[in-house]
Amino acid sequence: MTVHGVVLPGPVIRNPLLRFPRPTRPRLLLSPPALAGTELDRLRATLESGWVAPAGPTPAAFEAALAETTGFTDVLATTAGTAALHLGFRVLGVAPGDEVWAPTLTFVATVAPAVQMGAVPRFLDATGPGGTLDPGLLAEELSRAARRGRLPRVVVPVDLYGQCCDLDAIGTACERWGVPVLCDSAAAMGSLGRGGQHAGRGARLAAFSFNGNKIVTTGGGGALAADDPALIARARALAGQAREPAAHYQHETTGYAYGLSSVLASLGLAQLPALPERVARRRAIFAAYAAGLGDLPGLSFLTEPNWGRSNRWLTVALIEPAAFGADREAVRRALDAAGVESRPAWKPLHLQPAFRDAPYSGGDAAAALFDRGLCLPSGSTMTPAEQARVIETVRACARR
Ligand SMILES: *Cc1c(COP(=O)(O)O)cnc(C)c1O
């Protein structure tokens, strides 16, 4: 249909779930959104209830379901994982000039809100089979910082590609100096850490993401979780423009519009029951990559330590160019030519121009993972034929 020379998009798709399990796409993507199949029912119930705003029974039900899934007692649903991190920094009192410490091998959102608040990030190197924050290095650096008289306001470890960081060791190191931990578990919904605890448990606060590429999605959303009703109540007030309980608008401070709408929360409610199946699926995808590529010289994977159970949000292959016969960029380009999206592992933040002045502690472990790491398609709805295409393309790059 054309109006005033403007071509309007085609007719509204009456039931997009008719295209379940997923829309046909020309390219195989890293981690496209998957639908559980009950989204329209949930959406209809929400719309019929008349509650559409970020208030009412639907966000509350989503928060209760998240508490049930993660084991946290208190959860706030937010507009994004980044918003949850921002609220976390606010309730932990991050102020201009404060140091905020994070692993260097992560997505920029781990520290971006703190930097925007005037904090100074310090980046630390990665360790171990999972590539997460090195707890030994953290303990050393905290002792050094205590001697300097400048401890960080908060430490933000990251559950890398779904793999839980060693939160026990990190927590012990931080507890010694009274430094709170805000765990960036954005990509780790459904992952387990030590003792079978859900990702993020044990941290003062944990942030989760329901962005379109995550294992559970609301199309855009996040959550802040804690075992601390007062802390989450404070975050909730800030997420709703920091209105004091008064009939008129009364403010002791300023807040944000960070509450998740009921419309999006209903998608989350539909998606959460599918989480166990999706974790199983992504772990099976990893196992198939390991079986299909593991024999190639110079190719290995970012693996999980024996104490955790990753949701395997993304499988990360590590490619040693000399032994493999091609570097990760050559493999990425070959996949691209075959219609397959892949992506280098996170470029360490201490190597980003945006953070050129930030202090860095460690060696080149994270930088080596960036040089060698390639994230492979790992979506919950990827078919065996699609995965075979990825495996064959990677195999064709190897020295023979
Ligand atoms: C996705 C992600 C975020 C940001 O979450 P959004 O919901 O996109 O704001 C933060 N940190 C990590 C590690 C992520 O993977």
The ligand as an SDF file (V2000), in Angstrom:
LIG
                    3D

 15 15  0  0  0  0  0  0  0  0999 V2000
   23.7220   -8.3190   26.6720 C   0  0  0  0  0  0  0  0  0  0  0  0
   24.7450   -7.9040   27.6490 C   0  0  0  0  0  0  0  0  0  0  0  0
   24.6250   -6.7110   28.3870 C   0  0  0  0  0  0  0  0  0  0  0  0
   23.5940   -5.6540   28.1100 C   0  0  0  0  0  0  0  0  0  0  0  0
   22.2680   -6.0600   28.1990 O   0  0  0  0  0  0  0  0  0  0  0  0
   21.1820   -5.2040   27.4070 P   0  0  0  0  0  0  0  0  0  0  0  0
   19.8830   -5.8440   27.8120 O   0  0  0  0  0  0  0  0  0  0  0  0
   21.4750   -5.3510   25.9600 O   0  0  0  0  0  0  0  0  0  0  0  0
   21.2780   -3.8060   27.8810 O   0  0  0  0  0  0  0  0  0  0  0  0
   25.5730   -6.4380   29.3580 C   0  0  0  0  0  0  0  0  0  0  0  0
   26.6040   -7.2690   29.5980 N   0  0  0  0  0  0  0  0  0  0  0  0
   26.7600   -8.4190   28.9050 C   0  0  0  0  0  0  0  0  0  0  0  0
   27.9050   -9.3170   29.2520 C   0  0  0  0  0  0  0  0  0  0  0  0
   25.8540   -8.7700   27.9000 C   0  0  0  0  0  0  0  0  0  0  0  0
   26.0350   -9.9010   27.2090 O   0  0  0  0  0  0  0  0  0  0  0  0
  1  2  1  0
  2  3  1  0
  2 14  2  0
  3  4  1  0
  3 10  2  0
  4  5  1  0
  5  6  1  0
  6  7  2  0
  6  8  1  0
  6  9  1  0
 10 11  1  0
 11 12  2  0
 12 13  1  0
 12 14  1  0
 14 15  1  0
M  END
$$$$
